Amino acid sequence: EAQVTQNPRYLITVTGKKLTVTCSQNMNHEYMSWYRQDPGLGLRQIYYSMNVEVTDKGDVPEGYKVSRKEKRNFPLILESPSPNQTSLYFCASSLTSGSAGELFFGEGSRLTVL
Amino acid sequence: GDSVTQMEGPVTLSEEAFLTINCTYTATGYPSLFWYVQYPGEGLQLLLKATKADDKGSNKGFEATYRKETTSFHLEKGSVQVSDSAVYFCALNTNAGKSTFGDGTTLTVKP
């Protein structure tokens, strides 16, 4: 089944404890992206990758890191999480990095930072 | 920068009512436009899209037309069902890889 898989789905952590949210897609998609969803703010793009070893900042990259060493994986790293990073995170992928590509989303990872 | 402005919600309708959710955008160049739907506890999924001016996207009875002159992409459905209750997001993509979403509009359809 074609899908984008995120882990963990739920996580409660404490300020400063490094964590990684993994994202994997099995559709051989070129483009991958991370978003955070907050009430009243919609989805905001954190980082995106148009291909392997190519990553760029989105609108809210502060406090996050990413890497794209393989086509299928695009982990999101929070080196020192803070409470303002409590949010619902979505990974998405698209066949093409062109503007017409529709996004396929994972089911989301709900992160709480105490 | 790019931006998407959606009609504020929540929107509550009776079954079989007509639905319009307004969406306007600002962007440089020629973006593609999308409507995504999010059901409770799930990720977003594509509802419809349009990639150039005057294109009409349609799916499951929903329609939206890419209007370059008014920079709009309003979502419409002639007769909503209870199963259409969800959060709807308008979004745009640029060729530079960036995607911008509206704040989302929560639709509740009552029987």
Boltz contact constraints between the chains, C-beta under 6 A:
constraints:
  - contact:
      token1: [A, 42]
      token2: [B, 101]
      max_distance: 6.0
  - contact:
      token1: [A, 42]
      token2: [B, 102]
      max_distance: 6.0
  - contact:
      token1: [A, 42]
      token2: [B, 103]
      max_distance: 6.0
  - contact:
      token1: [A, 42]
      token2: [B, 104]
      max_distance: 6.0
  - contact:
      token1: [A, 43]
      token2: [B, 101]
      max_distance: 6.0
  - contact:
      token1: [A, 45]
      token2: [B, 99]
      max_distance: 6.0
  - contact:
      token1: [A, 48]
      token2: [B, 97]
      max_distance: 6.0
  - contact:
      token1: [A, 50]
      token2: [B, 97]
      max_distance: 6.0
  - contact:
      token1: [A, 90]
      token2: [B, 43]
      max_distance: 6.0
  - contact:
      token1: [A, 97]
      token2: [B, 97]
      max_distance: 6.0
  - contact:
      token1: [A, 98]
      token2: [B, 95]
      max_distance: 6.0
  - contact:
      token1: [A, 99]
      token2: [B, 31]
      max_distance: 6.0
  - contact:
      token1: [A, 99]
      token2: [B, 32]
      max_distance: 6.0
  - contact:
      token1: [A, 99]
      token2: [B, 93]
      max_distance: 6.0
  - contact:
      token1: [A, 99]
      token2: [B, 94]
      max_distance: 6.0
  - contact:
      token1: [A, 99]
      token2: [B, 95]
      max_distance: 6.0
  - contact:
      token1: [A, 100]
      token2: [B, 32]
      max_distance: 6.0
  - contact:
      token1: [A, 100]
      token2: [B, 51]
      max_distance: 6.0
  - contact:
      token1: [A, 102]
      token2: [B, 46]
      max_distance: 6.0
  - contact:
      token1: [A, 105]
      token2: [B, 43]
      max_distance: 6.0
  - contact:
      token1: [A, 105]
      token2: [B, 44]
      max_distance: 6.0
  - contact:
      token1: [A, 106]
      token2: [B, 43]
      max_distance: 6.0
  - contact:
      token1: [A, 107]
      token2: [B, 43]
      max_distance: 6.0
  - contact:
      token1: [A, 108]
      token2: [B, 43]
      max_distance: 6.0
